[in-house]
Amino acid sequence: MSYSKATDLLRLADMATARFEGVSLQEIAEEFGCDHRTAQRMTRAFEAAFPQIEVNEDAERRRRWRLPRSDPRWLQAQGIRDGELAALDIAARRAERDGAPDEAKRLHALRERLLAAMPSSQARRTEADAEALLEAQGFASRPGPRVVSDLRLLGTLTEALRAPFTVEISYTSADSRTSDRLLEPYGLLLGIRRYLVARPVAGDGKMRRFRLDRIGEARITGQSFARDPAFDLGQFASQAFGSFHSDAEYGPVAWRFSPEAASVARQFVFHPSQEVLDEPDGSLIVRFEASGHLEMAWHLYQWGNDVEVLAPKALRDMVAGHRRADFPALP
């Protein structure tokens, strides 16, 4: 057996141990980028190398391979690799940068627990190698403008989301009026501005976005609620270009990037639903559906006169007087 195949079997053993129901042929094919027949050959080799494996069928009558979790020596034998430790460190730093201190704290705790399970000499060596890898990759937190997070508020909202419990907040609206709101929290949208996605207990039943910087106080009520299983936070977030959403603005958006800017624009994902079209003259058209014209205008300004708004008219009128040709570089 080649070294690469042996490594693949160890990775497969990790998957079969970590996943409660085990791993299926489809999941093996997706993980290793192979076809169904190759995945079958891997499972035969897996069964030969690990005789204690359990093979069962799930509710959809698919075979799943599972290794018992009872032996902690498997983790110690495998250890944690420098690249895996570096990935945890990077994820924690990104969480801190993006205003998710609770997630960063948990990632750091996981890191320490994994290292604690290793022999001390191996743990020290892996930690040193991971630090060297981070330095070699030149990783650092991205500088730039960002809103300073209220860690106490984020902690309260995270706890409410986890339960889930309703929360009572003191909220100041755009017209400077402050009122108390009783909400069912569903998630947080992170960005330059951070929003709480929640449904008011008293109201029309629609989801709303609440800017975190406008929340004065937040209190967990201790009253649980049943989440709507049909609600998809990712789909809800995609209704906006950035963080702000408006039903009145939601609709088709089309931008044309000049031939000089097209190669740079192709490197961007402006929206998860975007479609791109190459024009005969070398320009690039990007289409998607979203709202948030002001946030779009903020982004479009960086492109100077190398981008033209085709739709909607309201956005085209908003940026018409601000396109310029003297920017020395594209975003």
N, C-alpha and C positions, 0 to 999 in steps of 0.2 A: 504494500500500500504506500502511495506517495505521501510526502509530508503534507501537501495541501489537502488531500483527501482525509488524512487523519485529523487535521485541524477542523475540517468541515464536520466530521463526526462529533468532535468535542463541542462545536457550536450547536449542533443538533441536540446533543445531550443537555446543554444549557436550556434550550427551548422546551424540550420535553419535561424538564424538571420544573421550570418556572411557570409554565402554563397549567392551570388547574386541571383542565380537561385533556391535556396533552397536545400534540401537534398533528395536523393532517397532511396528506400528500399535497394538497393545494398550497398550504402555508409553507411547506418545504420548497416547493417549486418557486414560490414568490420570493422567499428569503435568499435562495442560492441562484436565482436566475436560470433555472434549468427546466427541461420539459418533464412531462408526467412520467415517462419511462425512466429517466435518470433519477427522479425522486423515489421511484419504486426500488431501484437498485440501492439507493442510499439507505432505505429502511431495512432492506435485507442485511446489509453490512452492519447497520445499527443494532439489529436484533442479535447478530452473531457476536458483536463486541460487548453488548450489555445484556446478558441473559436474564437479568432481573426486570427487564422492561415489561410493561403492561400494555396490551393491545385491546382496545375496546371500540365499540361503535357509539356515535353520538345520536342525538334525536333525529338527525337527517340521514342516518345509516351510513355515515362516513367513518372509516377507520381512523383511530387516533392512537398515537404512540405516546406513552407517559412513563417517566421514571419516578419512582418513589422519592419523596422529599425527606425521608426520615434520617438520612445519614449526613451529618454536617461536614464530614470529611471531604465530601465532593467540592464544597466551596473552598476549603483550605487547599485541596489538591490543585484546583483550577487557579485559585488566587484572583487578584484583580490586576489587570494589565495597565501599563502606564498610559496608554491611549484612552482607556476607559476612565481612569481617574482624571485625566486632563479634560475629557468630555464633561464629566460631572462638575469640575471646577468652572469650565466655560459656561455651562448651563446656569450655575449659581450666580456667576457674575452678570450674565444677561438678565436673569430674574431681578437682581438688585438694580440694574440699569433701567429696566422697564417698569419699575415701581411695583414689584411683587416680592416684598421682603419676606412674607410668610413662606412662599415657595423656595426662596433662597435659603432660608433657615432650615427647611426640611431637606434640601439637597445637601447642605453641609452636614446635617445629622446623619444622613445616609452614607456620606463619604466616610465619616468617622467610624460608623458601625462596621462598614466593610473592611476598613483598615484594622479595626480591633479584632476581626476574625482571622487575620493573617498572622503568621509568626512575625515577631518584631523585626527580625533582620530583613525579611522579605518586604514588610510594610515600609520600612525606612528606604529601601532601595527603590521600590515602586514610587514612593512619594517624591524622591529626588529625581527620578527619571521623568515623572509627570511634570515637575516644575521646569526641567530642562526642555521638555517638549513644548510647553506653553511659551517659553522664552524664544525657542527656535521658530515657532509659528507666528511670533510677533503679536500675540493676542493682547488686547487692551480694551477697556471699556470705551465705546465710541463717544467722543466729545460732542458737544453741541447743546442747543437749548432743550431743556426739559423742565417739567413742573416738579417741584419738590413735593414728595408724597407725605401725607399725614399717616405715619405708621400706626398710630393708635386707631384711627378710623379704618384703615385697611385691615387691621387685625379683627376689628369688630365685624366688618362685612364678610371677611373670609370665614369666620366662625358661624355666622348666620347662614351663609351659603352651604356650608358643610352639613348642617343639621338635617334639613333646612328649617330655619325659624323666620318668622316675620320680624321686620325691624321698623322702628319708629324713628324718623329722621326729622331734623329741622332743616328746611330747604329754602334757599333764597332764589327766586326765579329771575328771569332776565329783566323784568320790570322792577326789581329790587324789593319785591314783596316777600316776606318770610312767613312760612306756614309749616305746620307739622303734617307729615305724611306717614301713613301706615302702609308698608310695602311688603310684597312677596319677592325676595331677591332671586334672580336667575343667573347672574353672571357679571363679570367685569370686562369692560373694553379698555385695553391699554393702548396708549399712544401719547402724543404730545399733551392732549387733554384726556383724562381718564373718566369713564362713565360707568355708573351702576345701571345694569339692565334689570328692571323690576316691574311688577304689575301692582298698581294701587289696589288695596283691598276693597275700597269703595270707589267705584267708577265704572267705566264702560268695558272693563276686562282686557283692554289692550296693553301691550308692553310699552314701557316708556324708558327713556334714557335720562339719567340724573347725573349732572356733572359733579365729580367728587369735590372739586374746589368750592362748590356752592352748598355743600352739606356741612352745617355747623356742628350738629351733634347726631349721634346714632346710638340707638339702644336696642339690644336684643330683647324681644318680648318674652321669649320662652314658649311662644305658641307656634307649634309646628303647622305645616301646610303640605298638601300634596302637589308636587310639581306636575305641570301639564306635560305628559309624555310626548305630545306632538310638537312641542316647541324645540326648535333647533337654533342654538345660539350662533353658530357659524353662519347659517342662512340669514338670520336676523341681522347680524353684523354686516353682511355683504350688501344690504340695502343702501349702505352709505359708502361714499368714497373714502372718508376718514372715520371719524367718530360720530359726527353729527348726522342725523337723519331727519328728513322732512317728507311727509307724504305728498305735499304739494309740489315738491321739486323732483320727486322720483320719476325716472323715465330714461329713454335712450340718450346716450352720450356718444359723440363721435369727434375725434381729434385727428388732424392731419399733420404729421411731422415732415419737415422739409427733407429733401434728399441728403443734405449735409448732416442732419440730425437723426436720420432713420436708423443708422447702425447703433447709435447710442440708445435710442428709444426701444429697440428690440431687446435690450438687456433688462428692461424694466417689466415687472408685472404690475400694471397700474390698478388692476382689479381682478379678483378671482374668475369672473365670468367674461373676461375680455376676449375679443376676436380681433385678429390683425390681418390686414390685407396689403400686399405690396402693389404699389402703383407702377405703371410703365415708366414714369419719369424718375423712379427711384425713391419717391416719397412713401410714407407708411401711414396707413389709416388704422386707428385703434377704436374699437366700439365696445361698449358695455352698458349696463343699466345700473344706475345708482342715483343718490341724491347727495346734497351737500355742496352747492355751487361755490360757496365761499372757500371751503377747503380745496376745491379743485382750482380755483383762481390763485390761491396761495402757491400751489404746486406749479401751475402753468407759468407763473411769472418767471420761474427759474430758466425757462426755455427761451425767453426773449421772443423774437419774432420768428423762431424756427418751429413754432407750433401754431396751428390755426384751429379754432373751434368751429366745427361744422354744425354741431347740435349739442344742447338746445340753444334756442335764440337768446334766452335769458342769460345764459353763461357767456355766449358770444358777445353780448352787449356789455356784460360786466368787465370783460378783459380787454375790450376794444381799445380803450385809451391808455393801456399800460404795457403794450408790447413794445419791445425795444431791441435795437440791433447792436448795442455797444458792449454786451457781456462778452468777456474774453474766453469763456469756456462754457460747455454744456454741463448739466448736472452729473 
